[in-house]
Amino acid sequence: MERLTNDDQAVYQAAQIEIDQFDLKEGEKIIAYFSEVPPIRGFPYKIIIIETPDGTILSRFRQWDTEYNFSQWINGIYNLDRLRIITDEKKLSESDIALLKEQLLKLKQIQLPESIRNEKAIILDCSEWKFGFLLADKNIDYTWRAATEAIELFVPIIELIRKQHQFR
């Protein structure tokens, strides 16, 4: 039986779960990820950078196609089992791999901030961003709506991740 709802938040939460569902093959590990979850009618997406057992570095992309789904759900009844998810996979170029490794090495050598979330900013109805990476067998994860200046430490990696896939 399909799950139907008229609750915007339920469909939004189902989409967040869907874009996070990457099927990793045996031996693959996530090196870094970046996601943006905009307000309800935006296009939430997540990109992961993975290393395969043979050392190949790939990026995988998942995005909820809200334009398509909301054009189909004109009566305000949402089908949580029929979310359209756009996927893509690409191999990183040698120059991107070198840049990624260089940036991760820099981050390994410095004291990282515990948070990059600007707690004093007042944000109304905007995107939430998530960024994380694997460093010395430790996962570093950040979430923010308004970032502190410390985000500058991560901009080269975030830009590298985002440039891998053309999206809305």
NORFENCOR-V366941 format. One record per backbone hydrogen bond with DSSP energy under -1.0 kcal/mol. CO is the residue of the C=O (numbers start at 0). NH is the residue of the N-H. Records with the same first field share a line. If there is no record, write none. Layout:
CO=NH ; NH
This chain:
2=79
4=77
6=10
7=11
8=12
9=13
10=14
11=15
12=16
13=17
14=18
17=20
19=21
24=27
28=50
30=133
31=48
32=131
33=46
34=129
35=44
36=127
38=41
43=63
44=35
45=61
46=33
47=59
48=30 ; 31
49=57
50=28
51=54
55=51
56=91
57=49
58=89
59=47
60=87
61=45
62=85
63=65
64=68
65=69
66=70
67=71
68=72
72=75
77=4
78=81
83=64
85=62
87=60
89=58
92=96
93=97
94=98
95=99
96=100
97=101
98=102
99=103
100=104
101=105
102=106
103=107
115=147
116=118
127=36
128=143
129=34
130=141
131=32
132=139
134=137
137=134
139=132
141=130
143=128
145=117
147=150
148=151
149=152
150=153
153=157
154=158
155=159
156=160
157=161
158=162
160=163
161=164
